[in-house]
Amino acid sequence: MQTLTVALGDRSYPIHVGQALLGNAGLIIPHLRQAKAAIVTNTTVAALYLQEVAQPLRQAGVEVIEIILPDGEQYKDWPTLNLIFDALLRQRCERLTTLIALGGGVVGDITGFAAACYQRGVPFLQMPTSLLAQVDSSVGGKTAINHPLGKNMLGAFHQPMVVLADTDTLNTLPDRELSAGLAEVIKYGLIRDLAFLEWLERNVERLLARDPQALAEAICRSCANKAQVVAADERENGERALLNLGHTFGHAIETGVGYGQWLHGEAVAAGIMMAVELSALLGWLASNDVERIERLLLRAALPVYGAPLAVDRYVELMQHDKKVANGQLRLVLLPKLGTAQLVSGVPLGAIEQAIRRRCANA
């Protein structure tokens, strides 16, 4: 097991990465404020891992409540959030009851938001079971649900007490979801860690083959990058916005085609290519840089063209992005590989041209 730390003063917390962590109650119990916890998961993950987490806790004397949600991005909404609240209220959960998010990014986001809201805030733990959640969404305290007009528009910053990333869970992850997680991994190399990007170019096939050492390395390096950014800018007032490379375009895809049609990482990959095209149009990246990034995403079995939405529909949806300030769209672009910048005032014509370039073969 390897341990990293998100340094937030008295709210700092560890990220444990390794094998056989789910059944290790000793990593969970020290973070519980009472001998009662609610595990929130979904139908798919529950069948695989719920009892592996619940039984050791029960054997240690913890009262465990099981909350099983439907599986899918389309259920990251108010009605599903209320299922969590209904269960917590029926079981008379208190402010000291800890919520445990056992699942991928949807489960982590909705559980964290429930924890932020219930009785004005209760503790929660992250036990991410997908690569995307292990390298990105479980770390940093962003919690949210979707709205029909925009992804993750309703949420709160609420940090977990601990993150337990059990790499064994990746053995049951479908190939498509493994690739989707790699989009977020590649993102870290593009925005702030050129050496990591070069490592990924050498090792992407090992990751797709689920080599345990390669996966652990990718997860730890991704989490180390994320932890540094979060420690410096917890509430996304500056540097943390750079973690959203490709997300403004990608969220437009997810919202435009309907939640759940594209996996989040797939939409981010296509969005990264739109951001890369725009960076090239502004004279920052060379054509060989664009081709290099495209090759890596293709090797990771990720899309490099977006959904065939109308260009004006993309722009309309992007206007709902959380980085919009004073009505002006701000985009994360790449002055060079390994460096990102938040840019406002990009000419609309250039944005539209970048979208067209990456929708032509959709």
C-alpha positions in Angstrom: 0.0 0.0 0.0 1.2 3.5 -0.9 -0.1 6.5 1.0 -0.3 10.1 -0.2 -1.7 13.1 1.6 -4.1 16.0 0.6 -2.6 18.8 2.7 -5.5 21.0 3.9 -4.4 21.8 7.5 -6.6 20.3 10.1 -8.8 18.8 7.3 -5.9 16.9 5.6 -6.6 13.3 4.7 -4.8 10.3 3.3 -5.1 8.6 0.0 -4.3 4.9 0.3 -3.5 3.0 -2.9 -3.0 -0.7 -3.1 -4.5 -4.2 -3.3 -6.9 -5.9 -0.9 -8.0 -2.6 0.8 -11.8 -3.0 0.7 -11.9 -5.6 3.4 -9.5 -3.9 5.7 -11.8 -2.4 8.4 -8.7 -1.1 10.2 -8.3 1.5 7.5 -11.9 2.7 8.0 -12.8 2.4 11.7 -10.3 5.1 12.9 -12.2 7.6 10.7 -15.6 6.8 12.0 -17.1 9.2 14.6 -19.6 6.6 15.9 -20.1 2.9 15.5 -22.6 3.5 12.7 -22.0 3.9 8.9 -24.0 4.0 5.8 -22.5 2.4 2.7 -23.8 4.0 -0.5 -23.2 2.0 -3.7 -25.1 0.9 -6.9 -26.6 -2.3 -8.1 -23.5 -3.3 -10.1 -20.9 -2.7 -7.4 -23.1 -4.0 -4.6 -23.1 -7.5 -6.2 -19.3 -7.4 -6.4 -18.0 -5.7 -3.3 -20.7 -4.5 -0.8 -20.3 -7.5 1.6 -16.5 -7.4 1.3 -16.7 -3.9 2.9 -19.7 -4.4 5.2 -19.0 -7.8 6.8 -15.6 -6.8 8.4 -17.2 -3.6 9.8 -20.1 -5.6 11.3 -17.7 -8.0 12.8 -15.9 -5.1 14.4 -19.2 -3.9 16.0 -20.2 -1.2 13.5 -23.8 -0.9 12.6 -23.9 -0.9 8.8 -26.7 0.5 6.7 -26.8 -0.5 3.0 -28.1 2.0 0.4 -28.1 0.6 -3.1 -28.8 3.1 -5.9 -29.5 2.4 -9.6 -26.4 2.3 -11.8 -25.8 5.0 -14.4 -24.9 8.7 -15.0 -28.6 9.3 -15.7 -29.3 8.6 -12.0 -27.0 11.4 -10.8 -30.1 13.5 -10.0 -32.4 14.9 -7.4 -34.7 11.8 -7.2 -31.7 9.5 -6.6 -30.2 11.9 -4.1 -33.5 11.7 -2.2 -33.2 7.9 -2.0 -30.1 8.5 0.1 -31.8 11.0 2.4 -34.9 8.7 2.7 -32.7 5.9 4.0 -30.7 8.1 6.3 -33.8 9.5 7.9 -35.6 6.1 8.2 -32.5 4.7 10.0 -32.3 7.8 12.2 -28.7 8.6 11.2 -27.1 11.4 13.1 -24.5 14.0 12.4 -21.8 11.6 13.6 -22.9 8.9 11.1 -20.3 8.4 8.4 -21.3 7.8 4.7 -19.1 5.5 2.7 -19.1 6.0 -1.1 -18.4 2.6 -2.6 -18.4 2.9 -6.4 -17.3 5.0 -9.4 -17.5 8.7 -10.0 -21.3 8.9 -9.9 -21.6 7.2 -6.5 -18.7 9.2 -5.1 -20.2 12.5 -6.3 -23.8 11.9 -5.2 -22.7 10.4 -1.8 -20.4 13.3 -1.2 -23.2 15.8 -2.0 -25.6 13.9 0.3 -23.0 14.1 3.1 -22.5 17.8 2.5 -26.3 18.4 2.8 -27.6 15.9 5.4 -28.0 17.7 8.7 -25.8 20.4 7.2 -22.9 18.2 6.9 -21.8 14.7 7.9 -18.4 12.9 7.4 -17.9 10.6 4.5 -15.2 8.3 3.0 -14.4 7.5 -0.6 -13.8 3.9 -1.7 -13.6 4.4 -5.5 -13.9 1.3 -7.7 -13.3 2.7 -11.2 -10.0 4.1 -12.6 -11.6 7.4 -13.3 -12.8 7.8 -9.7 -9.4 6.5 -8.3 -7.3 9.0 -10.2 -9.7 12.0 -10.1 -13.2 12.4 -8.8 -12.6 10.7 -5.4 -9.9 13.3 -4.5 -10.5 16.9 -3.8 -14.0 17.2 -2.3 -16.0 18.2 -5.4 -19.5 16.7 -5.0 -22.4 17.3 -7.3 -25.5 16.1 -9.2 -26.4 16.9 -12.8 -29.2 19.2 -14.1 -30.8 18.8 -17.5 -29.2 22.1 -18.6 -25.7 21.3 -17.3 -23.4 18.6 -15.7 -22.4 18.9 -12.1 -24.2 22.3 -11.7 -25.6 21.5 -8.3 -23.1 20.6 -5.6 -20.8 21.5 -2.8 -17.1 21.3 -1.8 -17.0 18.6 0.9 -13.8 16.8 1.6 -13.7 13.1 2.5 -12.0 11.8 5.7 -10.0 9.2 3.7 -9.7 7.8 0.2 -9.2 4.0 -0.2 -8.3 3.1 -3.8 -8.2 -0.7 -4.0 -6.6 -1.5 -7.4 -8.1 -5.1 -7.2 -11.5 -3.6 -8.2 -10.1 -2.7 -11.6 -10.0 -6.4 -12.5 -13.8 -6.3 -12.8 -14.0 -2.9 -14.6 -15.2 -3.2 -18.2 -12.6 -2.3 -20.8 -14.6 0.7 -21.9 -14.6 2.2 -18.4 -10.9 1.4 -17.9 -10.2 3.5 -21.1 -12.5 6.2 -19.9 -10.4 6.5 -16.7 -7.2 6.9 -18.8 -8.5 10.2 -20.2 -8.2 11.8 -16.8 -4.8 10.1 -16.3 -3.5 11.6 -19.6 -4.9 15.0 -18.6 -2.4 15.3 -15.7 0.5 14.8 -18.1 -0.8 17.4 -20.5 -1.5 20.1 -18.0 1.4 19.9 -15.5 3.6 16.8 -15.7 5.4 16.3 -19.0 7.5 13.5 -17.6 4.3 11.6 -16.7 3.0 12.2 -20.2 6.1 10.6 -21.6 5.8 7.7 -19.2 2.2 7.1 -20.4 3.4 7.1 -24.0 5.7 4.2 -23.0 3.3 2.3 -20.8 -0.3 2.8 -22.1 -0.5 -0.8 -23.4 0.5 -2.0 -19.9 -2.3 0.0 -18.4 -4.8 -1.4 -20.8 -3.5 -4.9 -20.0 -4.2 -4.1 -16.3 -0.6 -4.6 -15.2 -0.8 -4.1 -11.4 2.4 -2.2 -11.1 1.7 0.1 -14.0 -1.8 0.9 -12.7 -0.5 1.6 -9.2 2.1 3.9 -10.7 -0.5 5.8 -12.8 -2.9 6.1 -9.9 -0.3 7.4 -7.5 1.2 9.9 -9.9 -2.3 11.1 -10.9 -3.3 11.5 -7.2 -0.1 13.2 -6.3 -0.7 15.8 -9.0 -4.3 16.3 -8.0 -3.4 16.5 -4.3 -0.9 19.3 -5.0 -3.4 21.3 -6.9 -6.2 20.9 -4.4 -3.9 21.8 -1.5 -3.0 25.0 -3.3 -6.5 25.9 -4.5 -9.2 24.0 -2.7 -12.2 25.9 -4.1 -11.0 26.4 -7.7 -10.3 30.1 -7.5 -7.3 29.7 -9.8 -4.9 26.8 -10.5 -7.5 24.1 -9.8 -9.5 25.1 -12.8 -6.7 23.8 -15.0 -7.7 20.3 -14.0 -10.7 20.8 -16.3 -8.8 20.5 -19.5 -11.3 19.2 -22.1 -14.2 19.3 -19.6 -16.0 22.4 -21.0 -16.3 20.7 -24.4 -16.8 17.3 -22.8 -19.6 18.3 -20.6 -21.4 19.8 -23.6 -21.2 16.4 -25.2 -22.6 14.6 -22.2 -25.4 17.1 -21.7 -26.2 17.4 -25.4 -26.5 13.7 -26.2 -28.1 12.8 -22.9 -26.4 11.7 -19.6 -25.1 8.1 -19.8 -24.7 7.9 -23.6 -21.1 8.8 -23.5 -18.9 7.9 -20.5 -17.5 11.0 -18.8 -13.9 10.0 -19.7 -14.9 9.5 -23.3 -16.4 12.9 -23.5 -13.3 14.4 -21.8 -11.0 12.7 -24.3 -13.0 14.3 -27.3 -13.0 17.6 -25.4 -9.3 17.4 -24.9 -8.8 17.2 -28.6 -11.1 20.2 -29.2 -9.0 22.1 -26.6 -5.8 20.9 -28.4 -7.1 22.0 -31.8 -8.0 25.4 -30.3 -4.5 25.7 -28.8 -3.0 25.0 -32.2 -5.3 27.5 -33.9 -4.0 30.2 -31.5 -0.5 29.3 -32.4 0.5 27.6 -29.2 0.8 24.0 -30.3 2.4 22.7 -33.4 0.6 20.2 -35.7 2.9 17.4 -34.5 1.8 18.1 -30.9 -1.8 17.6 -32.0 -0.9 14.4 -33.7 1.0 13.2 -30.7 -1.9 13.7 -28.4 -4.3 12.1 -30.8 -2.1 9.0 -31.1 -1.9 8.5 -27.4 -5.7 8.8 -26.9 -6.3 6.4 -29.8 -3.8 3.9 -28.2 -5.8 4.3 -25.0 -9.0 3.3 -27.0 -10.5 6.7 -26.5 -12.6 8.8 -29.0 -10.8 11.8 -30.6 -13.9 13.2 -32.3 -16.9 14.6 -30.5 -20.6 13.9 -30.8 -22.3 15.2 -34.0 -24.1 18.1 -32.4 -24.5 21.4 -34.2 -21.7 23.8 -33.5 -24.1 26.4 -32.1 -25.5 23.8 -29.7 -22.0 23.1 -28.4 -21.5 26.8 -27.8 -24.9 27.1 -26.1 -24.2 24.3 -23.7 -20.6 25.5 -23.0 -22.1 28.8 -21.8 -23.4 26.9 -18.7 -19.9 25.9 -17.7 -18.9 26.7 -14.2 -15.8 28.6 -15.4 -17.9 31.2 -17.1 -17.3 34.6 -15.4 -19.2 37.8 -16.1 -20.8 36.1 -19.0 -17.5 35.3 -20.6 -16.4 31.8 -21.5 -13.0 30.7 -20.0 -11.2 27.7 -21.4 -8.3 25.6 -20.3 -5.8 25.5 -23.2 -2.2 24.3 -23.7 0.6 26.9 -24.4 2.8 23.8 -24.7 2.7 20.2 -23.7 2.9 19.9 -19.9 1.6 23.4 -19.2 -2.0 24.7 -19.1 -3.5 28.1 -18.9 -7.1 29.4 -18.2 -7.9 31.7 -21.1 -10.8 34.1 -21.5 -11.7 36.2 -24.6 -11.0 33.5 -27.1 -12.6 34.6 -30.4 -15.9 32.7 -31.0 -14.8 31.9 -34.5 -11.8 30.0 -33.3 -13.8 28.0 -30.8 -16.3 27.1 -33.5 -13.5 26.1 -35.9 -11.9 23.9 -33.3 -15.3 22.2 -32.7 -15.8 21.6 -36.4 -12.4 20.1 -36.8 -13.2 17.5 -34.1 -16.8 16.8 -35.2 -16.2 16.2 -38.9 -15.6 12.5 -38.6 -17.9 11.9 -35.6 
